[in-house]
Amino acid sequence: MKKFRIALIGLGTVGGGVWRHLHANHGQIQLRTGADIEVTRTVARRPERAAELGVPESVNRTDWKDVVTDPEVDCVVELIGGTTDAYLLVKTALENGKHVVTANKALLAEFGHELFELALEKNLQLLFEASVAGGIPYIKAQREGLIANRLREIYGIVNGTCNYILDRMLREDEDYATALVDAKEAGYAEADEALDVDGHDSAHKAAIIAALAYGFWVPCHDLHTEGIRDISRCDLLMARRLGYEVKLLAVIKCDEDKGVQVRVHPTLVPQGHPLAAVDSVYNGLYVCGDIVGNTMYYGMGAGDGPTASAVLADIAEIATHFPESRTWQPIATEDTEYHLKPMADIVSRYYLRLSVIDKPGVMAKLCDVFGRRGIGLSSIHQDESEEGGTATLIFMVHDATESVFAAALDEITALDIVQAPPVRLRVEDLS
């Protein structure tokens, strides 16, 4: 039986899971791939971590530079995260003839174009199933199962931390700060939560999905990104009263003119839609193809088991064909017919919460701003139980161009009747 030798670089939560599950299911994986997959090198900066997992001392190294050029390695598995060392690691591995498996969505969002071109030049595989939606085999589904489709719309709940926090706020009557603490204590949020709660993790994944679907990389600085810090339990409850659930949603969809929207923000999702039922730390993706119609993908989005499952799937994919290389074409090309649609040109419906002085004439001033800019209102809601001279108004707004609505919001914010920064959420009716 053919040998397939891997270097497992990074023995943290995911790397440890890959090591354990590869050994636990070794016989099954060997039977299904026709390859004896062996970890010939690991890299853990703390040797005690390797010892804790049962990695032989002769196998572990503390510096990845000692591993990526090793002739006893056929495939490098990068699980250290970040974009600095990880970029150098993956680039060096490819330059030295090693296949690469990575779970690093930030790395691919920033350097994917260069690294995939290098892999193609070297006739090597660079696989990344674990970079999007954890244990859901979504990349393979989009890349292979939907290969004949033009993808019209893709909506994704792709960050379990944010989904858990929003779910906790609603179900446990908690504010954002308390729910965040709970997420950290449960191990669902990092000590520095910014990457998750400010939407950047979801944006990295959206960039990868868009590149797969439409053939071009969206620079991270051009990808509209909002997080969940400003959402209150009041917004979640009001959205539910109106027939919606609030989710941090990656929205990727193509217009008739081949303009592609790629954006991440909190979104009102209709309660009857399958995405509205994706709760806790689960992920979900809803995809519409021109041939297949609507499809749904659901599962655990993070954790050592789900993510390790995706990493092992990529390792097995390469091992099955090894030593031949089933090289993919680059996931982005220079001659794609699609282009990024500017956020200012996007048309959406909106939920708007305003805290205003409770006195006659306030509503007239607000409606005047909307009216002069041609923005229609579908409903207005006010809780009559408020006291202290302040009123909370909830507006549901008809379709409006982003630039027009933003200008109206700037004008409203400057009014002396407005007591706090407005909260604006977009509404997606979905297919």
N, C-alpha and C positions, 0 to 999 in steps of 0.2 A: 504494500500500500504506500502511496506517495506521502511524503512528509511535507507539512506546511508549517513554517517556523515564524512565530510572531514575537515582536517586542511590545510589551505592554507598558506604556509610559504614562505614569500617573496612577497611584494606587489609593486614591481617595474613595469616596462613596461609590462612584460608578466603576472605577478601575477595580476596586475590591470586589464588586459584584460580578464583573466580567471574569475575574480569576476564579471565584468560587463556583459560578454556574458553568463555566467551561469545564472545570474538573468534575462537577457533579453530573453533568450530562454528556461527558466526553464520548461514551460509547454510542449514544443516539446521534450526536453530531457527526461522528465518524461514519456511521452507517449511511446517513443521508447525504454526505458530501463525497464520500469515497476518499477522504483525506485524514491523515493522522495529524491533527492540529496540536502543536506543542508550543508552549511559551518558553522560549529559549533565553529571553532577557526581560527583566522588569526594571523600571526606574522608580525609585521612591526616595525622596530626599531624606526621609527619616528611616533608617534601616530597621528600626523597631516596628514600623508599620508593616514592612515586608515580612518580618518574623511573625508578627501577629496573625497574618494571613496564611502562614505556612510556606512562604516562598523560600526555597533553599538559598542560603547565603551566597553560593556560587553563581546564582542566576541574577541576583539584584545588583544594580548599579545606582549611584546617587546623582549622576550627571548624564543627561540624554545624549550629549555629544559623543559619549563612549559607545553608544548603541546604534545610532542611525546609519553608521557606515560599516557595521559589523557584518561580515560575510555569512554569519550563521543566522541572519534574519532575512526573511522574505517579505514581511509586511510589518509596518509600524502602526501601532494603535495609539493615537494621540488623545490623551484624556487629562491634560494639565490645565486647560482653559486659558483665557486671556488671548491676547493677540500679538504680543511681542516675541516671547520665547516660542510660542506655538507656531508662529509664522516661520521663524528660522528653522524650527524642528521639521515641519512638514516640507518646506522647500528643500532642505538638505536631504531628507529621506528620498524625495522624488528624484533629485539630482543624482543620487547614489543607487537608483534602480529599485527602490523599495515601493511596493504598493502601500497605500495609506488608508486607514479608517479613522474618522474623527467624529466627535460629537459636538464640535465647537462652532456654534452658529455665529458668534461674533467674528471669528476668524474668517469664515466663508463670506459673510456679509461685507467685510472690508477688503479681503484679498482673494475672493473666490475666482474672479476673472483671471487673474495671473496664475493661480495654482492649478486651475482646471486646464488651462492652456499648456502648462508645463507637464501635467500628467499625460495629456494627449501626445505631446511631443516625444515623451519618453515611453509611450505605449504602456502606460501603467494605469491602475485603477485608483481613484480617489473617491471613496464612498462615505456617505454622511447621513445615513438613515436616522441616527439618534439626535441629529441637530434640530429636528422639528417634531414636536408632539411626542417626545419620549418613546413609549412602547408601541404606539400606533404605527403600523407599517405604512405610513402615508406617502413617503417619498417614493417607495417602490410602486405604490398604487398609481401615483400621478405619472411617474416616469414610464411605467410599463403598461399598467391596466388601462390608463386613459390616453395612451399615446396617439390614438387616431382622432381624438377629440380636440376641437377648439374650446378652450375653457372660457365660459362667459363670465362666471362669478365664482369666487372662492371666499368663504367667510370662515374665520378660524378663532376659536377660543384656545389659545396656544400657550398660555401662562397659568399654571396651576396655582401659583401663589396668589395672584390677583383674584382668581376665581374663588379661592378659599376665603379670602378676606371679605369679598362682597357677599358671599354666601353666609359667612359668620355674622356680619353686620345685620343681615336681614333676619336670620333664623334665631339668633341669640340675643337680639336687642342690644348690640354693641355699637359703639362709635368706631371710626376708622382706627384711631390710635390703639384702642383695646384689642381690636381684631388683629392688628399687626403684631402686637405682643404675643397673642395666642398663636399666630402663624409661626413666629420665631421659636416659641417654646415647643411647638409640634414638629419642628424641623423642616417646615415648608418655606421659610423665608431666611435669607442670609442675614448676618449681622448688619451688613450694609445692604438695605433692601432696595436701593434706588434703581438698580438695573431692572428689577421686576416691576415695582409699583409705578415707576415713571414711564413704563411702556417700551423701554429699549430692547429688552429680551424679545418681546413680541415683534418688534420692528425688524430685528435681525432675522427672525424666522420668516416674516412676511417678505423680506428681500429675497430670501432663498426660494420661496414658493413662487414668487413672481418671475424670477430668473428661469426657473424650470418651465413655467407656463408660457412665457412670452418672449424669452430669448434675450433679455437684457438685464443688466444689474442696475438696481436703483441705488445711487449713493446714499448712505445712511443720512447725510445732512439734508437730502431732498425728500426724505420719507416723512410725511407728517405723523408726528408721534405725540400722544397725550397719555397721561397715566390716570390713576384713580384717587390721588391724594385729596382732591377737592370734593369728592362725592360724600354726601351725608346719608344717614339712614332715612332722613326725610325724602330724599330723592328716590331711594329704593322703594319705599312704601308708596309714594305717589305714582311712580312708574307702574307698580303692580295694580293700583287702583285704576289706572288707565289701560290696563291690559298688556303690560310689558314686563320684562325682566331686564336688569342692567347687567351687561357683560363687557369686559374689555375685549374688543373685537378687532381682529385684523381683517381689513376689507380690501379685496383685490378683485377688480372687475374691469371688463373691457367694453368700451363704447363702440358704436358702429364705425367710427372713424379711426379705429385701432388705438385710440388713446386709452391708456391703462391707469386706473386709480390704484394706488398703493398707500394705505393709510392705517394707522392704529389709534384707536380712541375708545373711551367708554361709549356704549351704544345701547339704545332701547331696542330690544328684540321681542317680537310678538310672543305672548305666552304659549300660543298653540304651535310654535315652531320647535323642531327637535333641539336646536341649539339652546333654547330657553331652559331645557331640562338638564343641561350639562352643569353639574354642581360640584362643590368641594374642590379637590385638586385634580379633577378630571379635565381632559382636553376634548375638543370636538371640532371637526372640520366639515363644512357643508359645501359641496362642489357641484356646479352645474356645467355639464358638457353639452355640446351641440348634438351629439349622437346618443350618448348614454342617458341624458336628462339629469335628474338630481340624485346625488349620492351623499352618504353620510359616513363619517369615520369617527369612532369614539373609543376612548380608553385612557389609561393612566398616562399623564404627561411628564412625570418625573419620578425620581427614586432610583435606588440601585437596581432593583429587579427589572422594571420596565425599560430603563435606559440601557442596561446591560443586555437585555433581549435584543434591542435594536443594533447595538454594537456587534453582538455575536452573529446576527443575521448578515451583516456586511462581511465579517470575517469568513463566514461560511460561503458567501457568494463568491469571494475571490478564491477560496480554497477549492471549491467545486471545479473551477475551470483551470486552476493552476497546474502546470506552469504556463499554459496559454493565458493570454490576457484578453478578457472580454471588454475591451476599452469602449467607453461611451464617447459619443460626440460631446463637445463642450456644451454646457447647459445655457450658455449665452453666445450669441453670434453677432458679427458686425452688421449683417444685412437683414436683421429682423424687421418685419413690417410694422411692429408695434413701437409705441413711444409713451413716456410718462406724461400723464395728464396733470397740469398744475393744480394744486389744491384750490387755488382761487377760483377755478372754473367749475369745480364740482357742485352739483345740485343735490340738496338734501332736505329732509324735514328735520325739525329741531324741537327739543324740549328745553325750555328756558325757565330758570328759577330766579326771581328777583326779590330782594328784601327792600321795601320802600316805606317812606313815611305814610302813615295811614291818615289821609286827609282828602277832602274833595278835590277833584281836578287831576289827581295823579294818573288815573287810567287814561284820561284824555291826552295827557302829554305823551304817554307811552304809545298809545295808538296812533298819534300824529307822526311819530318817528317811523313806525312801521308803514303807515299809509303813504307817506311821502316817498318811501323807497320801494313801494309796490310789493310789500311783504304781507301775505294773507295770514290770518290767525284762524285756526280751526277750533280752538277752545281756550278758555281762561278759567282758572280755578283759584279760589281763596279760602283758607281755613278761617272761619269766623270766630274761632275760640282764642285767637291771639290777643294779647294785651300789651300795654306799654307804648302805644303809638306807632308800632311797626307792623306792617303786613307782609306776608309772604304770598307772592303771586306766581302761579305756574302757567306758562303759555305753551300751547302746542302750536307749532308754526308750520304752515304749508310749505311746499317746495320753494326753496330760495337758493340762489347762487351763493357760494361760500363768501366771496368777496363782498357781495351786497349785504349779507347778513352780518358779517364782521364789522362793516362800516356802521350799520345800525346799532350794533352792540356797543361800539366805541362811543357813539353819540349818547346812548342811554346811560352808559356808565358815568359819563361826565355830568349828568343831571344831578342837581342838588337833592332831589327826592330819593335817590338810590343810596341805601345805607351800607351796602356790602358788595363785594365783587360778585357779579352775576355768575351763575352756574349754567353752562350751555352743554347739552348732550345731543348727539345726533341720533336720528331714528332710521333704522333700516327695516323695511317691510319684508324683505327677502323674497325669494322666488317661491 
